[in-house]
Amino acid sequence: MAKKTKSTEVAVVEKKKSTAVAIKGASAPPASNAKKMAKDSGKGVSTAAEDNIVQLVYVLQPLSPQCVKGNDGFMPGAEAGMILLRNHSEPLVSGEDGILVQPCHFSKAYVEWVPRKAGGGFVARHDSMPADVKEIPDDQNPNKKKFVRKNKNEIIETRYHVVRIFTKAGSFPYVIPFKGTGHTTSRQWMVMMNSVQLPDGGKAASWAKLYRLVTKGKSNSEGSWFLFDVLPEGWVPTEEDYDAGKALHEAFASGEKAVETDTRAPGDDG
């Protein structure tokens, strides 16, 4: 009796396997569906900014969680100076090799933080400097100034470069934030982009050129850290890549896409 039951179970399993349906997507849209696809363009997806968050790129520092063994965020092989592409199939990139990027959009924000000594943490991102901000000496470094609100929260000016990053797995949108000493790198990059001219003498759009971002070490009496260094790489190679860069620019300019919340504490450079 047990033997019969066993053979029946096997037969049922085999039947289930034989009725499974496997569908492999086509490499290109079927021509027969072209009109329907054009008519239904954009349906079924959200265009709200909160549903289209683009992640940040980090330069790992000596005390970054990814570099410290025993930390919840520790990543084997992570070292200071490496570049972290969040949620990428190969998230750690050598700082010497760098990342090949196509800059597509630029913006600035004034990010509000709870001070570290009060527990730290992100509060809000403001389009302009809050009216109640006062500039006071930094209690950690008298030679520096910091911007503080009446509620004691600190305001950090942050410059965001939206890019397409080219990897072995393809091209992906990311946002590179610059704050603190990183502002110098961001401004130098902007000078490079503003100096690119077209053959007719006009100014090229930012997404017309490629750049390689590598990292370099810096140090002073307060410690050592790593920053991006920007190297020109040449023109965008294809019309498809040019159009993709323009599309990403327009998605941020219209508010369709938004920047991920930066979770690094004030004072962290990258």
Solvent accessible surface area in square Angstrom, and as a share of the most:
residue,aa,sasa,rsa
1,M,196,0.88
2,A,84,0.65
3,K,171,0.72
4,K,142,0.60
5,T,70,0.41
6,K,138,0.59
7,S,66,0.42
8,T,73,0.42
9,E,104,0.46
10,V,74,0.43
11,A,54,0.42
12,V,71,0.41
13,V,77,0.44
14,E,105,0.47
15,K,138,0.58
16,K,139,0.59
17,K,150,0.64
18,S,87,0.56
19,T,89,0.52
20,A,78,0.61
21,V,127,0.73
22,A,104,0.81
23,I,155,0.79
24,K,192,0.82
25,G,64,0.62
26,A,80,0.62
27,S,126,0.81
28,A,64,0.49
29,P,96,0.61
30,P,59,0.37
31,A,95,0.74
32,S,100,0.65
33,N,57,0.29
34,A,56,0.43
35,K,179,0.76
36,K,141,0.60
37,M,92,0.41
38,A,77,0.60
39,K,165,0.70
40,D,65,0.34
41,S,91,0.59
42,G,53,0.51
43,K,137,0.58
44,G,87,0.84
45,V,106,0.61
46,S,54,0.35
47,T,86,0.50
48,A,37,0.29
49,A,31,0.24
50,E,126,0.56
51,D,91,0.47
52,N,32,0.17
53,I,81,0.41
54,V,7,0.04
55,Q,47,0.21
56,L,0,0.00
57,V,2,0.01
58,Y,14,0.05
59,V,3,0.02
60,L,2,0.01
61,Q,23,0.10
62,P,60,0.37
63,L,156,0.78
64,S,16,0.10
65,P,64,0.40
66,Q,30,0.13
67,C,28,0.17
68,V,56,0.32
69,K,168,0.71
70,G,82,0.79
71,N,63,0.32
72,D,154,0.80
73,G,31,0.30
74,F,62,0.26
75,M,50,0.22
76,P,112,0.71
77,G,53,0.51
78,A,12,0.09
79,E,109,0.49
80,A,35,0.27
81,G,6,0.06
82,M,43,0.19
83,I,0,0.00
84,L,6,0.03
85,L,1,0.00
86,R,78,0.29
87,N,129,0.66
88,H,22,0.10
89,S,92,0.60
90,E,107,0.48
91,P,34,0.22
92,L,46,0.23
93,V,29,0.17
94,S,42,0.27
95,G,7,0.07
96,E,157,0.70
97,D,95,0.49
98,G,7,0.07
99,I,7,0.04
100,L,39,0.19
101,V,0,0.00
102,Q,0,0.00
103,P,3,0.02
104,C,0,0.00
105,H,35,0.16
106,F,64,0.26
107,S,40,0.26
108,K,91,0.38
109,A,5,0.04
110,Y,37,0.14
111,V,3,0.02
112,E,4,0.02
113,W,4,0.02
114,V,42,0.24
115,P,24,0.15
116,R,143,0.52
117,K,168,0.71
118,A,72,0.56
119,G,67,0.64
120,G,27,0.26
121,G,35,0.33
122,F,69,0.29
123,V,64,0.37
124,A,32,0.25
125,R,81,0.29
126,H,47,0.21
127,D,135,0.70
128,S,75,0.48
129,M,66,0.29
130,P,18,0.11
131,A,115,0.89
132,D,38,0.19
133,V,27,0.16
134,K,140,0.59
135,E,102,0.46
136,I,65,0.33
137,P,80,0.50
138,D,28,0.14
139,D,85,0.44
140,Q,155,0.69
141,N,20,0.10
142,P,111,0.70
143,N,143,0.73
144,K,94,0.40
145,K,123,0.52
146,K,35,0.15
147,F,75,0.31
148,V,19,0.11
149,R,56,0.20
150,K,160,0.68
151,N,83,0.42
152,K,145,0.62
153,N,19,0.10
154,E,30,0.13
155,I,2,0.01
156,I,26,0.13
157,E,45,0.20
158,T,2,0.01
159,R,19,0.07
160,Y,3,0.01
161,H,2,0.01
162,V,2,0.01
163,V,0,0.00
164,R,25,0.09
165,I,0,0.00
166,F,50,0.21
167,T,40,0.23
168,K,197,0.83
169,A,66,0.51
170,G,33,0.32
171,S,44,0.28
172,F,71,0.30
173,P,59,0.37
174,Y,11,0.04
175,V,0,0.00
176,I,0,0.00
177,P,1,0.01
178,F,1,0.00
179,K,4,0.02
180,G,48,0.46
181,T,54,0.31
182,G,0,0.00
183,H,25,0.11
184,T,78,0.45
185,T,10,0.06
186,S,0,0.00
187,R,118,0.43
188,Q,100,0.44
189,W,0,0.00
190,M,45,0.20
191,V,104,0.60
192,M,56,0.25
193,M,15,0.07
194,N,74,0.38
195,S,79,0.51
196,V,21,0.12
197,Q,122,0.54
198,L,69,0.34
199,P,143,0.90
200,D,125,0.65
201,G,45,0.43
202,G,30,0.29
203,K,128,0.54
204,A,8,0.06
205,A,35,0.27
206,S,34,0.22
207,W,29,0.10
208,A,8,0.06
209,K,33,0.14
210,L,16,0.08
211,Y,3,0.01
212,R,71,0.26
213,L,0,0.00
214,V,20,0.12
215,T,21,0.12
216,K,90,0.38
217,G,49,0.48
218,K,92,0.39
219,S,85,0.55
220,N,79,0.40
221,S,121,0.78
222,E,110,0.50
223,G,34,0.33
224,S,66,0.42
225,W,38,0.13
226,F,56,0.23
227,L,8,0.04
228,F,2,0.01
229,D,44,0.23
230,V,8,0.05
231,L,78,0.39
232,P,83,0.52
233,E,82,0.37
234,G,25,0.24
235,W,127,0.45
236,V,20,0.11
237,P,97,0.61
238,T,68,0.40
239,E,140,0.63
240,E,138,0.62
241,D,23,0.12
242,Y,84,0.32
243,D,75,0.39
244,A,33,0.26
245,G,0,0.00
246,K,91,0.38
247,A,58,0.45
248,L,13,0.06
249,H,54,0.24
250,E,88,0.39
251,A,10,0.08
252,F,20,0.08
253,A,65,0.51
254,S,87,0.56
255,G,39,0.37
256,E,71,0.32
257,K,53,0.23
258,A,27,0.21
259,V,20,0.11
260,E,24,0.11
261,T,54,0.32
262,D,3,0.01
263,T,104,0.60
264,R,31,0.11
265,A,31,0.24
266,P,13,0.08
267,G,61,0.59
268,D,44,0.23
269,D,21,0.11
270,G,3,0.02
